[in-house]
Amino acid sequence: MGNELFFRHALLPTGWAENVRLIITGGVISGVETEGAAQGDVGTIALPGMPNLHSHSFQRALAGLTEHRGAGEENFWTWRDLMYRFALQMDPDDVEAVATQAFVEMLEGGFSAVAEFHYLHHAPDGTPYGDIAEMASRVGVAAAATGIDLTLLPVFYAHAGFGGTPPAAAQRRFINGLDSYAKIHERCRQISNTGVAPHSLRAVTPEELSVLSALAGGAPLHIHIAEQTGEVDDCVAWSGLRPIDWLLRHAPVAANWCLVHATHVTVAECAGITASGAVVGLCPITEANLGDGVFPAQEFLGKYGIGSDSNVLIGVAEELRMLEYSQRLALRQRNVMATEAVRTTAKAMFQNAVAGGAQALGMMGGLVVGAPANIVTLAGDNPDIALSQFVFATRAPVVKDVWVRGRQCVRDGRHELAERSRMRFDTVVKKLLA
């Protein structure tokens, strides 16, 4: 069964096209026709849905709760201690409710797909649930209810530090051996598209990373890397190499890999990532919120995508805006993320992030034949101006409608579950704070 959607303007891989008809069959774009006769608008301007390549949905419940200065210096590590205490309280119903709210907000903010970097696996005392992937299955329920395109990335987390340091008590809900992880991974494959996620070089040994890489095969493999300077220093102390340098020398980094953050990266490491074909997963709002640092985008010629990570604030425009503005502040330049080929900054970032995000999720991206019918619309007459205003100059959300695999999930800016989801979410947060 097929259907058609018509748009005055649509952003295709080749640029803007007018009077575009998208033919959709089985949730996939089966035809793209341009320059046809004008028809009544479904949405004035169509964009490809943006993949969110890095999310910890359960952390949406922490948003706004860690913005209080303690007695000492505040950084990623002090935030992590607070996150651990919060995570130890959440049950499967809580995880489902919070993930549902996060996914509703992602869809309303212009994301159509999400890679869920899921590491909250076990019961609060660290024992596995009867269904070893109970928590992941609840994320799957939330995705199915909201309609977002889900890629589950069950996380392998076994150690507290480089060289196989034993895990800390606060990490007990995350911890698996290779055998139990394989069971979680197999169960996740029954829920959605699935990849593999070694948490970080500090959380896996080289031997474990080798096994996980083989398990992934050609499927997405995502890993946190070089997010904080302390992590870089610890890696050098352990191995004599910086984290990304170590990874490029000792692991089969390839196009199916996503190096999440890669904030503290050298020029040589940038070149190595580019040569590998891997995607860098940038999470500008979270990286700013945690005080991680600024990725040197001007020195990087490879592929990148965007993710909402801790979900402290969710939206495509907000992530892209923070990405460009962080570069402007660091370099004291403007329009840093524009390219020679695409000089409109918002358009260049949007197209690159769609392509990089789709690669990181192992899917086709863009409004092209064979890709999922993931579509976002904006209002406006001039598409370049409308997209630039969306990223840089709006006070309120301007996403109009969203389709995921041909199913309309957002209409006139609102998801049908928005009100009910928010009430359920607020109840969970109040319970966790009690």
Backbone hydrogen bonds, N-H to C=O, Kabsch-Sander energy under -0.5 kcal/mol:
donor,donor_aa,acceptor,acceptor_aa,energy
3,N,24,I,-2.2
5,L,22,L,-2.2
7,F,20,V,-2.5
8,R,43,G,-0.6
9,H,44,T,-2.0
10,A,17,A,-2.1
11,L,46,A,-2.4
12,L,10,A,-1.0
12,L,15,G,-2.4
15,G,12,L,-2.1
17,A,10,A,-2.2
19,N,8,R,-2.5
20,V,7,F,-2.6
21,R,33,E,-3.1
22,L,5,L,-3.0
22,L,20,V,-0.5
23,I,21,R,-0.6
23,I,31,G,-2.8
24,I,3,N,-3.3
24,I,22,L,-0.5
25,T,28,V,-2.9
26,G,1,M,-1.3
28,V,25,T,-1.6
29,I,371,A,-2.9
30,S,23,I,-3.0
30,S,28,V,-0.6
31,G,23,I,-1.4
33,E,21,R,-2.8
35,E,18,E,-2.7
36,G,19,N,-1.8
42,V,6,F,-1.4
43,G,6,F,-0.7
45,I,378,L,-2.1
46,A,9,H,-2.7
47,L,376,V,-3.5
49,G,374,N,-2.6
50,M,110,G,-1.7
52,N,113,A,-2.8
53,L,51,P,-0.8
53,L,306,I,-2.3
55,S,115,A,-1.5
56,H,309,D,-2.7
57,S,55,S,-0.5
59,Q,56,H,-1.6
60,R,57,S,-2.0
61,A,58,F,-1.4
62,L,59,Q,-1.8
63,A,60,R,-1.2
65,L,62,L,-2.9
68,H,66,T,-1.2
79,W,75,N,-2.1
80,R,76,F,-2.6
81,D,77,W,-1.5
82,L,78,T,-1.4
83,M,79,W,-2.4
84,Y,80,R,-2.7
85,R,81,D,-1.7
86,F,82,L,-1.9
87,A,83,M,-2.9
88,L,84,Y,-1.9
89,Q,86,F,-1.6
90,M,86,F,-0.5
90,M,87,A,-0.9
95,V,91,D,-2.3
96,E,92,P,-2.3
97,A,93,D,-2.3
98,V,94,D,-2.7
99,A,95,V,-2.5
100,T,96,E,-2.3
101,Q,97,A,-1.9
102,A,98,V,-2.5
103,F,99,A,-2.7
104,V,100,T,-2.3
105,E,101,Q,-2.3
106,M,102,A,-2.2
107,L,103,F,-2.4
108,E,104,V,-2.5
109,G,105,E,-1.5
110,G,107,L,-1.4
111,F,106,M,-2.7
112,S,50,M,-2.2
113,A,50,M,-1.1
114,V,149,D,-2.9
115,A,52,N,-2.7
116,E,114,V,-0.7
116,E,151,T,-2.3
117,F,55,S,-2.1
117,F,115,A,-0.9
118,H,116,E,-1.5
118,H,153,L,-1.3
119,Y,117,F,-0.6
121,H,119,Y,-1.5
121,H,173,R,-1.3
122,H,173,R,-2.1
123,A,127,T,-2.7
126,G,123,A,-2.7
132,I,130,G,-0.8
134,E,131,D,-2.4
135,M,121,H,-0.6
137,S,133,A,-2.7
138,R,134,E,-1.6
139,V,135,M,-1.4
140,G,136,A,-2.0
141,V,137,S,-2.0
142,A,138,R,-2.1
143,A,139,V,-2.3
144,A,140,G,-2.4
145,A,141,V,-2.3
146,T,142,A,-2.0
147,G,143,A,-2.6
148,I,143,A,-0.6
149,D,112,S,-2.3
150,L,148,I,-0.7
151,T,114,V,-2.6
152,L,193,N,-2.8
153,L,116,E,-2.6
155,V,118,H,-2.7
156,F,197,A,-2.4
157,Y,155,V,-0.6
158,A,203,A,-2.2
159,H,203,A,-1.0
160,A,165,T,-2.1
161,G,165,T,-0.6
164,G,161,G,-0.8
165,T,161,G,-1.3
171,Q,168,A,-1.6
172,R,169,A,-1.7
174,F,171,Q,-2.1
175,I,171,Q,-0.9
176,N,157,Y,-1.6
181,Y,177,G,-2.4
182,A,178,L,-2.1
183,K,179,D,-1.4
184,I,180,S,-2.0
185,H,181,Y,-3.0
186,E,182,A,-2.2
187,R,183,K,-2.1
188,C,184,I,-2.5
189,R,185,H,-1.6
190,Q,186,E,-0.5
190,Q,187,R,-1.2
191,I,188,C,-1.6
192,S,188,C,-2.0
193,N,150,L,-0.8
195,G,152,L,-2.4
196,V,220,P,-2.7
197,A,154,P,-1.3
199,H,156,F,-2.5
201,L,224,H,-0.5
203,A,200,S,-1.0
204,V,200,S,-0.7
209,L,205,T,-2.6
210,S,206,P,-1.9
211,V,207,E,-1.7
212,L,208,E,-2.5
213,S,209,L,-2.4
214,A,210,S,-1.8
215,L,211,V,-2.2
216,A,212,L,-2.2
217,G,213,S,-1.6
219,A,216,A,-2.6
221,L,256,N,-2.4
222,H,196,V,-2.1
223,I,258,C,-2.1
224,H,199,H,-2.0
225,I,260,V,-2.1
232,V,228,Q,-1.6
233,D,229,T,-2.6
234,D,230,G,-2.4
235,C,231,E,-2.1
236,V,232,V,-2.3
237,A,233,D,-2.3
238,W,234,D,-1.8
239,S,235,C,-3.0
240,G,235,C,-0.6
240,G,236,V,-2.1
241,L,235,C,-0.6
246,W,242,R,-2.9
247,L,243,P,-2.5
248,L,244,I,-2.7
249,R,245,D,-1.6
250,H,246,W,-2.2
251,A,247,L,-2.1
253,V,251,A,-2.1
257,W,254,A,-2.0
258,C,221,L,-2.3
259,L,279,V,-2.7
260,V,223,I,-2.5
260,V,258,C,-0.9
261,H,281,G,-3.3
262,A,225,I,-1.9
262,A,260,V,-1.5
264,H,226,A,-2.3
265,V,263,T,-1.2
270,C,266,T,-2.4
271,A,267,V,-2.0
272,G,268,A,-2.0
273,I,269,E,-2.5
274,T,270,C,-2.3
275,A,271,A,-2.3
276,S,272,G,-1.7
277,G,273,I,-1.2
277,G,274,T,-0.6
278,A,273,I,-0.9
279,V,257,W,-2.2
280,V,303,K,-2.5
281,G,259,L,-2.2
281,G,279,V,-0.5
282,L,280,V,-0.9
282,L,305,G,-2.5
287,E,283,C,-2.8
288,A,284,P,-1.9
289,N,285,I,-2.9
290,L,286,T,-2.6
291,G,288,A,-0.8
292,D,287,E,-2.6
293,G,287,E,-0.6
297,A,295,F,-2.1
299,E,296,P,-1.4
300,F,297,A,-1.3
301,L,299,E,-0.5
303,K,278,A,-0.7
305,G,280,V,-2.0
307,G,282,L,-2.0
308,S,54,H,-0.5
309,D,54,H,-3.5
311,N,308,S,-3.1
315,G,313,L,-0.5
316,V,109,G,-2.0
317,A,109,G,-0.5
319,E,315,G,-1.9
320,L,316,V,-2.4
321,R,317,A,-2.7
322,M,318,E,-2.2
323,L,319,E,-2.2
324,E,320,L,-2.3
325,Y,321,R,-2.9
326,S,322,M,-2.4
327,Q,323,L,-1.4
328,R,324,E,-2.1
329,L,325,Y,-2.4
330,A,326,S,-2.2
331,L,327,Q,-2.6
332,R,328,R,-2.2
333,Q,328,R,-0.6
338,A,335,N,-0.6
339,T,342,V,-3.0
345,T,343,R,-0.7
348,A,344,T,-2.7
349,M,345,T,-2.6
350,F,346,A,-2.6
351,Q,347,K,-2.6
352,N,348,A,-2.2
353,A,349,M,-2.8
354,V,350,F,-2.2
355,A,351,Q,-2.2
356,G,304,Y,-0.6
356,G,352,N,-2.8
357,G,353,A,-2.5
358,A,354,V,-2.4
359,Q,355,A,-2.0
360,A,356,G,-2.2
361,L,357,G,-1.5
362,G,358,A,-0.5
362,G,359,Q,-1.1
363,M,358,A,-2.6
368,V,366,G,-1.6
370,G,29,I,-3.1
371,A,368,V,-1.9
373,A,27,G,-2.7
374,N,372,P,-2.5
375,I,373,A,-0.7
375,I,403,W,-2.0
376,V,47,L,-2.7
377,T,401,D,-2.3
378,L,45,I,-2.2
386,A,382,N,-2.8
387,L,383,P,-2.5
388,S,384,D,-2.3
389,Q,385,I,-2.9
390,F,386,A,-2.3
391,V,387,L,-2.0
392,F,388,S,-2.8
393,A,389,Q,-2.0
400,K,377,T,-3.2
402,V,410,V,-1.8
403,W,375,I,-2.8
404,V,407,R,-2.9
406,G,373,A,-2.3
407,R,404,V,-2.2
408,Q,406,G,-0.5
409,C,402,V,-2.8
409,C,407,R,-0.6
410,V,402,V,-1.7
411,R,414,R,-2.5
413,G,400,K,-3.4
414,R,411,R,-1.6
416,E,409,C,-0.8
418,A,415,H,-1.9
421,S,417,L,-3.1
422,R,418,A,-2.1
423,M,419,E,-1.9
424,R,420,R,-2.0
425,F,421,S,-2.7
426,D,422,R,-2.8
427,T,423,M,-1.7
428,V,424,R,-1.8
429,V,425,F,-2.4
430,K,426,D,-2.2
431,K,427,T,-2.0
432,L,428,V,-2.5
433,L,429,V,-1.7
434,A,430,K,-0.9
434,A,431,K,-0.6
